[in-house]
Amino acid sequence: LPDIKTPTLILGGADSQIADESHRTAMRERMPRARVAAFEGYGHGVNLLAPERCVAELRAFIAEQGSVA
């Protein structure tokens, strides 16, 4: 993971038993340009359960990258 230099958005449900907080934190800490968005009240599969919110998070993330040199 440390070799991944591309800005990365990690989306997940805060209540996921598959990718819990420790997993999300470990990924973020090992990827130098990663950001985590954990959706409160959701488990695994936020892309299916909250697609509009995923798109909003992704658009905001992409917009942030435009301002990073």
C-alpha positions as CSV (number, residue, x, y, z in Angstrom):
1,L,0.0,0.0,0.0
2,P,2.8,2.5,0.6
3,D,3.6,2.4,-3.1
4,I,0.2,3.7,-4.0
5,K,0.8,7.4,-4.6
6,T,-2.5,8.2,-6.3
7,P,-5.0,10.1,-4.1
8,T,-7.4,7.5,-2.8
9,L,-10.8,7.8,-1.3
10,I,-11.7,4.9,1.1
11,L,-15.5,4.6,1.4
12,G,-17.0,2.4,4.0
13,G,-19.8,1.9,6.5
14,A,-18.9,2.8,10.1
15,D,-20.6,-0.3,11.2
16,S,-19.1,-2.7,8.7
17,Q,-17.9,-6.0,10.2
18,I,-15.9,-6.7,7.1
19,A,-13.9,-3.5,6.9
20,D,-14.1,-2.1,10.4
21,E,-12.4,1.0,11.7
22,S,-9.1,-0.7,12.3
23,H,-9.0,-1.9,8.7
24,R,-9.9,1.6,7.3
25,T,-7.3,3.2,9.6
26,A,-4.6,0.8,8.6
27,M,-5.2,1.4,4.9
28,R,-5.2,5.2,5.4
29,E,-2.0,5.1,7.4
30,R,-0.2,3.0,4.8
31,M,-1.4,5.0,1.8
32,P,0.2,8.5,1.8
33,R,-2.6,10.3,0.0
34,A,-5.6,8.4,1.2
35,R,-8.7,9.8,2.9
36,V,-11.4,7.8,4.7
37,A,-15.2,8.5,4.6
38,A,-17.0,6.3,7.0
39,F,-20.8,6.5,6.8
40,E,-22.5,6.4,10.2
41,G,-25.4,4.0,10.4
42,Y,-24.2,1.8,7.6
43,G,-22.5,-1.6,7.4
44,H,-20.7,-3.1,4.4
45,G,-21.7,-2.1,0.8
46,V,-22.3,1.6,1.1
47,N,-22.0,1.9,-2.7
48,L,-25.2,-0.1,-2.9
49,L,-26.9,1.3,0.2
50,A,-26.1,5.0,-0.3
51,P,-25.0,5.6,-3.9
52,E,-25.9,9.3,-3.9
53,R,-23.8,9.9,-0.9
54,C,-20.9,8.0,-2.3
55,V,-21.1,10.1,-5.5
56,A,-21.1,13.3,-3.4
57,E,-18.1,12.2,-1.4
58,L,-16.3,11.2,-4.5
59,R,-17.0,14.6,-6.2
60,A,-15.8,16.5,-3.1
61,F,-12.7,14.4,-3.0
62,I,-11.9,15.0,-6.7
63,A,-12.5,18.7,-6.2
64,E,-10.1,18.7,-3.3
65,Q,-7.4,17.1,-5.5
66,G,-7.6,20.0,-8.0
67,S,-6.4,22.4,-5.3
68,V,-3.5,20.1,-4.3
69,A,-0.2,20.7,-6.0
